[in-house]
């Protein structure tokens, strides 16, 4: 017979969330992906893992005893023994399933030539060093290498954000938007660091000389300095969608409700599955518009959002 007290504790105890990546040559990556999926299912970990010829990138979560088992398994493989694995706490609803997928490139950019982040990426800058840059008034530019919908709810102070919906657009955007900063000191950032490995290699290939990337991304910076130069929430690619960085008493809201324009940083997917656009919407407008981004979409709710 199930123990309701135990079940309640399991539902309320936060999960450990792991975030990691490593650029490394993986022999027979498709077979590795198949075997890794079997292992993940066997221990019950949930999340999303990408495996390519040139590396691995994952965000997974579960009870601590399961994530500890996963970390031990990864560290026992010589390919990943020195891989940085970032940890944080999250709700048990962070992930519903486990996905392990093979793709040709770890970070798909479709550039004219293959770049090797292990040899060509920008220099790491630690969170404390980034703070020192801000405080010294040194002439530098900080560039958000994430998509525009990510930057809409959170970004670094004075950051340059890009009109980008997909990382594949970056080479063209660099040519149109960023070449004017070619001779400046440039610092890039993204969620956990992986996109900056490729982005900074691209900038250097385009002739940028003084290029840095925030080591550990916003994820690590926010754990060390939640209220210094980061403003707003951090967009994440799981069921949470966005997580707070600033402490509650210093919370900053940068975006507005799509309907009433009141300050709001709660993301949902439009109720119309044919639209499915991600929108920031306040609690009152969720009811008024039935989770829709428009009047037309509000009349086409997905079954789980029908309000009575």
Secondary structure, DSSP 8 states (H G I E B T S, - for coil): ---HHHHHHHHHS-EEEEEEEEE---TTHHHHHHHHHHHHHHHT-EEEEEEETTEEEEEEEE-HHHHHHHHHHHHTSTTTTT--EEEEEE-TTS-SSEEEEE-S-SS----SS---HHHHS-EEE-HHHHHHHHHHT--EEEEE-S-HHHHTTEEETT-B----SSGGGHHHHIIIIIGGGTTSEEEEE-SSSHHHHHHHHHHHHTT--SEEEETTHHHHHHHH-TTSSEEEEEE-SSTT-EEE-S-GGG-----B-TTT--B---EEE-S-TTT--EEE--HHHHHHTTT-SSHHHHTS--GGG---
